[in-house]
Amino acid sequence: MIGLRRPAPGYAAVSRWFAGGAVAALWLADLRVTSLDPWADLRRLLGGLIRPDLLSVEGWSVVHTVAFAVLGVTLGAGAGFLLAIPFSRSRTVRVACAGLRAVHELFWALILMQVFGLSATTGILAIALPYAGICAKVYSEIIEEADLAALRVLPVGTGAVSAFLYARLPEVGKAFRHYTLYRFECAMRSTLVLGFIGLPTMGFYLESAFRQGRYAEAGALLAVFYALIGTRRLWVRAGSVPLLVVASALALPATIGATDVAASLARFLTHDIVPAPLRAGSVLDPETPARLWAWFRPILTGQILPGAVQTLVLAQIALLATALGALVLFPLVSRRFSGRLGSLAGRVLLVVVRSTPEYMLAYVLLQMLGPSMLPAIIALAVHNAGIVGYLMGRHADALPYRADAPRGLNLYAYETVPRLYGQFLAYLLYRWELILRESAILGILGVATLGYHVDAAISELRLDVAAVLIAATAAMTVAVDAASRALRRSLRINTLPVRLSQLVRSDPC
């Protein structure tokens, strides 16, 4: 009948869509295990991790890891704070921030290396640029959700800056502080991964240790890294931040590679990333569009389209695996299911899992299983299931159960999961964009996603092609983010918390 609206899809329909998409993607995925004896490699790896060689850890790599994270977050959060003020009123600011956060830190680093070389500037900016976009969005949301009562008692004629400093900032300051400290944990993971492309962080030595089979050294580096993450609340505090910033600036490594930054930047902006057909001819030349299309068409058909398909295939399978993993893992951190001691052990396990970067885990699994999508899927699923499972376990503990509630499997299947399913979908839809973003970057390890083509273009110094591929990756990430937000609104779960930081703000312990 004309005028009747089609009902919005429900939880079951959306779940079937994603499950069906992932099953269909399995037909296109390469899931082969090509290693001759993966179990032997796994035994050697576990043996090294159990007996770490702590004396082999390069001390300066730990210092550089912390320094890049501290300075990157300081610069990114500072820029994000300034951008958050006009964020809700300016479409230009929102689009710019979306572009910044849509490009992965590794892609930023690969591009920045062409200008600044293997330098501290590359490492810091690779973290600061996407974090500025992320922090601007989150800080803006915090400001919008704050209590406005203090604004109403200000004298008439109070300026906008004074009103923000005296009436808004005290209200949002605590939430800002907790979220920024959480971003520091994320920056530590990002900084570790930057070492895999040559920057002098712990990741540089981890990559070398894994590649050469020095698993005791790798185990020691991972133990130190987890200790840094686990003790973050003890040494990263509001009072210690100025000291950390100064110490980090003094501890930065020397530049390796490009030294004439001005010349490198000018060449990069005016030549390197300019499409090849536009370098020799005039933009106003009538034949320029034809030359530009002849240059772009093989990139579109040979790299962007197949790379985008493979990225989506990997992301959809990993998303389904994340969902299944989270449903299995969340009882481990819930006192209702595991008890006090069991839930404590479960939380420690999932904190370690979520602190392990997907890129590093995929790299290790590639050494054991051989080149295919399988290591990338496992890495993405393990990391993200750890995050979602940890959060779902905390939500399960907050549920009010009736006195005669069942126990065991019945409590799980009939009382807990149905009541948490909306929150569960909200987390998965939020992680969808992040999983896609990571799927693209895992191409650097050899999986045929968009990152594979970006890495190849940069290796061949075809930076104009790399810029187009990175732009395509960012556009796909933004599109998936928009689809995720639309689905959350359609399911009426857009108001549910979806970030780990929101639980950190409400329960910082």
N, C-alpha and C positions, 0 to 999 in steps of 0.2 A: 504494500500500500504506500502511496506517495506520502512523504512527510515522516514516515517511521524511520528512526535511526537504527542502523545495525548495532546490535549489542557489542560492547567492548569485549575483547578476549579475556578469559579468566586465567587463574594460575595454571590449571591443567592444560589449557590450550597452549599457552606460552611454553610450558615445560615440554609438551610434545613437539612443538616447533623446533626448539633447540636440540632436543634429543634426536629428532629425525634428521636435522641438518648435520649433526655430528656423525650419525650412522652413515648418511650418504657420503660425507667427507672421507670416511674410512676407505671407500672404494678408490679414491684418488690419492690416498696417502701412501708413502713409502715407509713401511714399518719393518723392514728386514733387519735381522741381526747378522752382520757380516764378520764379526770378530770370531776367530777360530776357537778361543776358549775364554769367554767372558767371565766365567766363574773363577778361573785362576786369577785373572786381573782383579776381580772383586776381593778375593782373599788377600792378595798383596796390598791392595788399597786399605782394607780394614786393619790389616796387621800394622801398617804404618800409622794409621790414625789412632790405634790403641796405644802404640809406643811412640809418642811424638818426641822429636829431637829438639827440645826447646833452645839448646845452645846454638842451633843453626839459624835462628831467626835474626834477620838483619834489622837492627834497632832503628835505623833511619827510615826504613820502609814503614814502620809503625808510626813514626813521627810524621812522615809525609802524608800517610793515609788520614790521620787526624787533622793535619793542617789544611789539606784540600777541603775536607768536609766542613771544618769550622769556617773557613773563609768563604767557601762557596755558599753555605747557608746564610752567613751574615750578609753577603752581598745580595743574594737572591731574595731573602726575607725583607731586607731593607727596601729593595726595589719593589717587591710585592706589596709592602705596606703603602708606599707612595701611590702605586697603581690601584690599590683597593679603594681609595677614597673616591675617585671618579668612575670606578668599575661599573656600578649599577646604572650610571647616567650616560655613559659614553659607549656607543656601539663600537667605535674605533678601538678603544681600549680593550673591550671584550674580545674583539677579533684578534688583536695583536697578542693578547695573553693566550688565547686558544692556539695560535700558531706557535708560540714559544713552548708551551707544554706538550704539544703534539709531536715534537721532534725529540727523540730519545737522547739521553746524555752522550751515548757512544757516537751517535751521528754528529752531534755538536762537536765532540772532541775530534773526530776525523776531519771535519771541515776546518776547525780552528787550528789544527796542526799545520795546515797549509800556510797560515799567516804567522803563527807564533812558535812553530816548531814544538818539540817535546819539552814544554816549559810549564812552570807553575801557572802562568796565565791561561794556558789551554785547559788545564785541569780545573781551575777555579771557575772559569767562565762556562765550561761544559756543564757544571752543576748549577751555577747561578742563573743561567738563562732560562732553562725549563722551570726551575724552582721559583723564579720570579712570577711566571705565569700561573703556576699552581698556587702559590701563596696569595697572589692578588685575588684569585677566585675565592679561596677559603676565607681569607680575612674579610672580604666583602660580605660573604654569607654570615660571618660572625657579627659584623657590625649591624647588618639588617635584622638579625635575630635578637639584638641587645634591647634591654629595657630603656625606653625613651623618657622615663619619668623625670630624670635629671634635666633634660632639655627644657621642660616646661617651666622650671623655676628660675631659669636664667633671665637676667635683666633684658629688657627690650633693647635692640640694637647691638647685641653681642655678635661679634664677627664669627664667620664660619670656622676659622682656625681655632679661635678661643673656645668656641662651643664644643668642638671636637676634643680638644685637649683636656678641658675641665669636666665635660659632661659625658662624653662617649668613651674616651680612652680608659678612664678608671674602671668602667663597666666591662670592657672587652679585654683589658690588659692580661688578666689571668688566662683567658682562653687563648690569646695570642701566644703567651709564653709556653703553654703546654703544647700547642700545635707546632711551634717552632722547634721545640726540643724533640718532638716526634720526627720532624723533617730531618733533624740531624742524624737520627738513626737511619733514615732512608739514604741520606747523603753518604754515610759510612759504607753502605752496600754499593752505592754508585761509584764511590772512589775506589773501592776494591776492584770493581770491574774495569775501571779505566786503566789499571795496571796491565790488563791483558792486551792492550794495544801499545804498550811501551812506556807509559808514564810511571815514574819511580815509586809506586805504592806497593802495598803488600801483594796485590794482585799480580804484579810483574814477577815476583819470586814464586808465587803460587803456580803461575802458568809454567814457569821453567821447571819447578819441582814435579808437577804432574806429567809434563811432557817427557821428562827424563827418568820417571819412575822413582823419584826420591820421595816416597810417600811419608816417611817419618818427618821429613822437613815440612811437607805439605800439612801433615797433621798438627805440627807445632804452630804453623802460621794460622791455621783455622782455629786452634785453641785460643791463641792470643786475640784473634778477631772476635770470637764469641765472648771472650772475657771483656773486651772493650764495649761490646754491645750490652752485655749483661750488667756492667757496672756504670752504664751511662748516667744514670740518675745520681750517682755519687760524685762524679767529677764535672758534669755539665749542669751547672746551676746558674741562676740569674746573676749571682755575685761573682762567679768565676769566669763568666763569659768575656769580660774585658781582658782579663789576664790571658785567657786562651787565644783570643784574637791577636794580641800583641806577640805572644810566644809563637803562634802559627806563622805570622808574617816574618818573624826572624828565622824560622826554620825552613823556609821554602828552598827547594833545590834550584840549582843553576839551570839556565836555558841550554837546551841541546837543539841544534838545528838553526832555524831562521833567527837572525840577529837584527837585521834592518827591518823592523816591524812596519814602519811607514811605507817603505817601498813594497813590501810583501802585501800589505793591505790594499795599496793602490792597484797593484797588479791583479789581486784577487777580485776586486770589485769591478774593475774596468776591462778585464780580459778573461780571467780564468772561468768565472761563472757566467759570462756572456755566451749565449748560444753561438756555436761556430759560424753559422751563416751570417750572423750580424757583425762579426768582427771585421770582415774584409769589405763588405758592401754597405751602402747607406740604407737606413731603415726606410727611407722614402723611395727606394728603388722599386719599380713595379714588379720585378722578379723576386724580390725578397720574400714575400709570403710563400711562393712556390718552393724556394730553397729551404725555408724554415720548415715547411711541411715535409719535404723530402728528408730532412734531418730528423724530425720528430717522429715520423711514422714508424721506422724500425724500432725506435725506443719504446713506442706505445705497444706495438704488436709483439715485439720480441722480449721485452723486459717488464714493462709496467703491468700489462694484462696477465701474463703467466705468473709473474711475481705476486700480484695481488691475489690471484686465485689460490696459490700455494700458501700465502699468508693467512687467508681466510680458512683454508682447510685445516692448517695447523692450529689456529686459534679456536675453531669450533670444537675440534676433538679435545683440545686441552681444557676448554670450558666445561664440557661434559665430564671429563675425568676429574676436574676440580670439584664439581658438584657432588659426584659420587664419593670422592675422598673426604670432603667436608662432612657429609652425612655420617661417614664411618668414624671420623676423628673427633667430632665435637663432644661425644660422651666422655672422652678421656680427660677433658678439662672441667667437667661439670661435677660438682660435689654430690649432686643427686644420684649420679650414676657410678662415680668412681670413689666416692668418699674423700675425706680431707687429704690424706697422704697420696692417694691415687691421682686426685685432681692436681695436686702440686707437681707430681712427677710428669703428668700430662702437659701441664702448662710449660714446664721447662723444655720438654721435648718439642712442643709446637713453637716456642719462642726460638729455639735453635733452627727449626725447619724454616720459619718465616724470615729468619735473619740470613739465610743462605741465598745469595743472588742466583736467579734462574740461569744467567749466562754462565756463571762458574760451574753450576751443577750440570748444565748441558755439556759444557766442555769436558768435564770428567767422564760423563756417561758416553760421550763420543769416543773417548779413548778405549772404553771397555766394550761397547756394543758395535762400534763401527759407524760410518756415515749413513744416516737415514733420519727420518722425522721422529723416530721413536725416542731417542735421547731428549730431544727438545720437548716432546709431549710430556714425558715423565718429569722433566725439570719444571716446566710450567705448572703441571698439576700438583706436584709435591709442594712447591712454594706457595701457591695460591690456596690450596686446600688447607695448608697450615694456618694461613691468615684467616680464612673464612671459618674454619673449624674452631679456632681460638675464640673468635668473636661470638660464634653461635653457642659455644659452651658457656660463655659469660651471660648471654641472654637466657639460656636454659636455667641457670642458677637464680635469675631474677623472676622467673615465673612463679605465680602463686598456685600451688597444688592443693587440692582438697585433701581432707584427712584420710579418706578411703581410696586415694589414688592407687592404681595398680603399680607393680614393680617390674623391673627387668624389661623384656622386649615389649610387653604391653604398654608400659609407661613411655617407652621410646616411640613406638609406632602409633599409639592412639591418643596420647596426652601431649607429648612434647613436639614432635615434628609437625603435626597439623597446626599447632598454635604458633610455631616459629616459621612456617613456610613462607609467609609474606616477607618477613625479614630476610630469610634465606635467598629468595629471588632478588630482593633489593641488593644484597651483597654481590650476587652473581652478575647482575646487570651492570653494576658499577665496575666490577673486575673485568668485564668483557672488553672494555676499551683498553685497559691496562694489559690484558693478555694479548690483545692484538698488537699493541705497541711493542711488547717484548717479542712476539712472534716475528715481527719484521726484523728486529735487530739480531735475532739468532741466525739470520742468514749469513752473518759474518763468519760463523763457524762452518759454513758449507751447506746448510739447508737452503733449498732453492726458493727462499722468500725474497721480498723486496730488498732486504739487507744484503743478500748475496750479490745482487746486481749493483747496489751502492758501493760495496766494498771493492768489487771488480773495477768499477768506473774510477774510483779514487786511486786504486793501485796503478791504473793505466794513465793517471793524470788527466782524465777526461772529466774535469770538475763541473763543466756545464751539464753533462749528462747526469752526474751525481746530484747536482742541485735539483734537476727535474725529478729524479727518482725520490729524493727526500721530500720534495713538495707533494708528490703523489702519495707517499706514505703518510705525511701529515694530513692530507685531505681525507684519506681513508679513515684515519684515526678519529678525526673530527666528525665524519659522517656516522661512524659507529657510536661515538659518544652521543650524538644527537638522537640516534635511534634508541639508544639505551634510556635516555631521559624521557623520550616519548612513550616508551613501554612502561616506565615506572609511573608516569602520569596516568596512562590508560589503566594500569592495575591499581591505581590509587595507593601506591607505596612510595611515592616520591618524597614524602615527608619523613620516612623512616631513616635512621642514621645508617650510613654506608661506609664511613671511614673509620679506620682504627683510631685516628686522632680524636674522634668524637667520644669514644670510650675513654681515651687517655685524659681528655678534659674533664669528664665526669668522675673518673676514678683513677687518678694519677698513680696510685700505688699498685 
